[in-house]
Amino acid sequence: MKPRTLEPFVQKFLTTHRKMVFLSGPRQVGKTTLARACGRSHRQTLYFNWDILTDQRRLARNPYFFEEADRTGDDLVLFDEIHKYARWKNYLKGAFDKYREDFLFLVTGSGRLDLYAKGGDSLLGRYLPLPLFPFTLSELHGRFVPPVEFRAAMVDGFPGTPGAQRDYRALSVFGGFPEPLTKGEDAFAEVWRRQRRTLLVREDIRDATRIRELSLLELLTHLVADRVGSPLSVNSLREDLGTAFETARDWLETLARFYFLFKVPPFAASLGRALRKEPKVYLYDWSELDDAGRRFENLVACHLFKAVRTWTAIGAGSFDLHYLRDKEKREVDFVVTERRRPVCLIEAKLGETELSPHLLHYQEKLGLPVVIQVVDRSGVERKLRRGDRVQWVVSADRWLCSVP
């Protein structure tokens, strides 16, 4: 498997900015593997995993156990799943304040460390968060695409890379998580997906929350999968679950916090008849979806969501992802925004190469120079023009090489 393209940014945050790095992401996305790869760039890495009982005992005997090691300069202390320790925020604050000149601190976790850090004893100013996402097509080819290259491709075109079509098909079938993608076996992927879902609900969420109706929470994961790509009604979920509205809402937030799903809100700025409330939801593992159309839209959503979150985290700008839908039910799947202003519209279609009229409507409405219709069909790259505005219809295996 290719090295992760986030690694240079982890190293920069550690050694140049001299901050703790909080590396968060879905269960089994490769956080520990990436952290250990970062450790190979340092003379010494001191590894601690809260899930290992002997490591817990080591911390109890000597909270600052790492100071016993022979120091070589900029040694890396790697804390894995330390947020499961009840007093982890105070502990990391003390460790960083006392030893920041002698050690570098890298912290990994699958429970949204960035959210945990906002409560209790503040770690503000001591850490920088970085999100690790499942593999995308450009990352499989060892490329990180900054915003300037993303914009340039919309003007110059999408050349793709050798082997992109093969790797795109593998991503579509097996998802972007390293283990099933590497194995490339249907039976293994099916068992892996089932086990990951069970461990997420019955271990990670159970241990970190007060939720006890775990069977209903598991049911919610299936109900959400059936609603991928559509505006999500919490009230409808509440009726299907037989729970209070607040319970269904809070459980959705929990599933987002633990990286089972993410939300894409509607974009309503300067659009008087746009919908303003219900978000869409997508799964981090699109391979769970049986419906080909939903799976394709989810795959595109993950690529774009990773792009905007990563660009924002590394300081390349303030980006976000939305969708468009008005009261006349004209809809465009995705809107990439920078500082709340639309940069590009993207429509995901399985095989339809005729340009969506909704793309043209919103391109005119928002005054955007370029819109893109990405299709799940190889060998397509059409550049259309209406006046001074451009519309692309392009194959997913070409276009996704221009998205981080």
N, C-alpha and C positions, 0 to 999 in steps of 0.2 A: 504494500500500500504506500502511496506517495506521502512524503512529509507534509504536515499541515502548514498551510500558508499563513496561519496566525502566529507561528513561532517567532518570526523576526520582531513582531510587535510586542509579544510577551517579553522577549529579551530587552527590547528598548525601554519598556516601562520599568523593568527591574533595574537595569544598569545605568540608564541615562536619567530617568526621572526619579530613581531611588524611592519607589513606592512599593508597598505590598501589591501584588497582583492577585485579584480574585477571578479565577477561571471557572466559569459556570456553564452549564449546559445539560442536555438530556442525559439520563442514565445510559451508559454504554456507548456514548458518542465518541469516546477516545480522550477524555480529559487527562487521565492518569498517564496514558501513553505519551501525550503531548508534553505533559509536565516532566516526565522522565527524559524525553528527548531534549528539553531545555536544560536539564541537569547535566547532560553530557558536554555542554559548553562551559561548565564550571569545573574547577579542580576538584571540588568536593560537594556532594549533595547529601544532605541528611534527611532521610525520608521518615515521615510519621503518618500512619493511617489509623484513624479512630476506630475503624471496623476490626482492627487486630487487637485482641485482648492484651497481649504483651506490650503493645505500644501504649494502651491506656494505663497500664501499671507503671510504665516508664514515666509517663507524664505525672502520675500521682506521686511517685517517689521524688522526682526532680522536675518541676515545671519547665525549667530552662535547660533541659537535658543536652541541647545542642551546644551549649557553651563548654561542655567537657571535651569536645573534639579538638584535635590539633588544627588550628586555623591556618588557612592558606591564602586568605584574602578574597573577599566577595564570595564566600561559601554560600550555597543555596540551601535554605531550609524549606522543604516541601511538605505542607500539611494537606493530607487527603481526607475529605469529609469531616473536617474539624468542627463544622457548624453543628454536628450532632452532639457536641459537648455543650452542656447547659450554659456554661460561663465562657463560651468561646470568644465573645466580643471583648470582654475585659482582658482575657488572656492574651489575645493577639495585640491589643492596644499596649499592654505592658511589655510584651516581647519586642514589639517594633520600637517603642519609645526608648527602651534600654539598649537594644542591640542593632539599631538601624545602621550604625557605622561599620559594624563587623559582619553582618549577615544580610542576605537578600531573602525575602519571604514570598513564596508562591503558594496560594491556597486554592484548592479545587473543591467543587461541590455540585450536586445536582438539584439543589433545592432553592435556586435563585438567591445566591449569596448577596447580590446587589440589593434585594429587598430586605433580607435579614439584617443587613448592616444599617438600615435606616432606623431601627428601633433600639431602645435601651441606650446603653453607653455608646455615644457616637464615635465612629471611626473616620469621620469626615476629615479629609486632608491626608489620611494615612494610606489609602488604597486607591487603586484604579481597577474598574471592572472590565473584563473582556469576555464576550460570549463565544462559545465554541458550538458550531452547528454541524449537522450531518454533512457529508461530502456533497459538493455540487460539481457540475461538469467541469468548470474551469479549474477547480481545485484538484480534481483527478488528473488534470494535465499540468499541475504544478504552477498555475498562474493565479496571481492575485490581481483583480481588476479594480483600479482606483476610479473615482467618479469621473475624472477627466477622460479616461479611456472609454468608459461607458457612454459618455456624451459623444465622443468622437466616432464611435461605431455607428451611432444613429445617423451620422452624416455620411461616413465613408463606406459603410457596409459591414457585413459579418462574414469574414473569411473562414471561420471555424478553425479546427486543428486536426491533424491526422489522427484517426482512431476515434473521433468524437461520436460518430454514429453508433459504433459498437458500445462505447462506454455509456452513451445516453440510454440505449436499450437496457443495459444492465441496471442503471439507476432507476429506470422506470419500473422494472420488475422487482428488484430487491431493495430499493430505497437507498438512502445515503449513509446508513449506519455501517461502520467499518466491518463488523464480523459477518453479517449475512451477505454484504456486497463482495467481500473477499472470497467467501466460500462459493457463492454463485450456485447454490443448490436449493431447489424449491422446498424440499422436505425440511431441510435444516432451517431455512428462513421462516417457515410456518411455525416450527417449534420455538424458535428464538423469539418471534413476535409475541406468541402466547405467554412465554415465560417473562418477557420484559414487562408486559402489561400487568401480569399478576404481581411481580415484585414491586412495581411502581405503586400499585394500590395497597397491597397487603403488607408491605414493609416500609417503603419510604414515606408514604402519606400517613399510614397508620401510626408510625413512630413519631411523626412531627406534628400531628394535628390531634384534635379531639373527635374527629369523625369516627363513628362506630358502625354506621350502616354501610359497611364496605361493599356488600352485595349490590346495594342501590348505586353506590359510586361506580362500581364496575358496569352496571347497566347504563349509567350516564355516559361512560366512554363509548359504548356502542351506539347510543342515541345520537351523540355528537357526530360520530363517523357518518351516520346516515344523513346528516345535515350539512356536510362540508360543501362550501361554495355557495350557500344560500344565506340570506340574512337570518340571524338566529333569534328566535323568540324564546326568552327565558320562561314566559308564561306557558308556552306549549310544552317545554321540557318539564315544568312543574307538574302539569297535568299528567304527563306520561309516567313521571316518577311517583306521583302521589305525595309530594312534599310541599312545604311552604315555598313561596316565591323567593324569600331571602335565602333559604337553604339551597335551592337550585342555583341561585346566583353565586353564593359563596363557594359551592362545590366547583363551579366553572372556574372561578378565580384560583382555586387550589390546583386544578388540573393545568392551568396556565403557569402557575408558579413552579410546578414540578415538571414543566416542559413536556406535557403530553399534547397540548394544543397551544395555538396562538391566535390572537384576534386581529382582524383587519377592519378598522372602523370606516364608516362612510365619510367621503369628502364633501363638505357642504359650503365651503367658503365661496362667496360671490355667486352661488347658484341658488336662486330663490325657491325652486321647486324640488330641490334635492332632499332625499331622506337624511335624517340627522341622528337617528338613534341606534338602530339595530346593527351590530357588527356582523361580519362573517367570521367563521372559525375554520381553521385548517389544522391538520395534524403534522407533527414533526416527522412522522414516519408515514409517507404517502403510500407505501406499499401495502398498508393495511386495507386500502380501499379496493373493492371489487369492481366498481363501476369505472370504466375506462375514462369517461369524461371527467368525473370527479378527481380521479387519480392524476390525470394530466394537469388539471387546473391547480391541484394541491402541490404538485411538483414545481410548477412555475412560481406559485406563491412562496414556497420555501426558498427558492433561489433569490427572489426579490426581498423577502424578509431578512434573509441572511445579509444581503447587500446593504440594506439601509441600517440595520443594527450594527454591523461591523464598521461601516464608514463612520457612523456617529461615534462609536466607541473609541476609534483610533484618532479622532479629532479631525477627520476629513470634511466635516460639515455637520449640519443638523438635518438628518433625513428621516422620512417616515413613509409608511405604505398605507394606502387607502383604497377604497373602491368607489365607483360612481353609480348611483341609481336615483331616478327621479320618480315623481308620482305617475308619469306616463309609462313607467317600467322600462325606460331606456337605460341600459346598464353597460358599464365597462368594468372589466374584472379588476384592474389594478391601476392605481395612480401613484407614481413615485413623486414625493414632494421634498423640497429643500427649503427650510425655513418657512414652512407652510405654503409654499408656492409650488404649483405643479411643474414637474420637469418633463414627464413623459407619461403617456397612456399606453397600457398593454392589454390586449385582449387575447385570451387563450382559447383556441379552437382545435378540436380533434383532427379534422381533415378539411374543413371548409376554407377554401382559398379565396372565395369571394369576400371582399372587404366588408366588415360590419358597418352598417350605416350609423350605428351608435358611436363608433369611433369618429366618424366624420362629423357627427352632430356636436360631440363634446370638443373635438379639436377646434371647430369654429367658435364654439361658445367660450372656450378658455384661451383661444389665440395661441395655441401651441404649434411650433414649427414642424414637429415630428410625432407620429403615432405608430404603434407597432401591433400587428396581428401575428402571433406566434402559433404555428400549427404543428401537430404531431404527424408530420409527413416529411420524408426526406427529399432533398433536391429542390427545395423551394426558396427562392430569393427574388422577390419582385419589388421594385421601387416605383411607386406611383406618385404622381404630382397633381395637385389642384391649386393653381395659382403659384404662390410662393411656399406652399405647404406640402410636406412629404408624408407619404404613408408607405410603410413596409408590410409585406406579407412574407414571412421567413420561417424556415424549418427550425424546430426547437433545438436540434443538434448543432445548428450553426449559431443561433442567437444566444443560447445559454453559455457558449464559450466567452461571451462578452459580458457576463454577469458574474460577480465573485462567487 
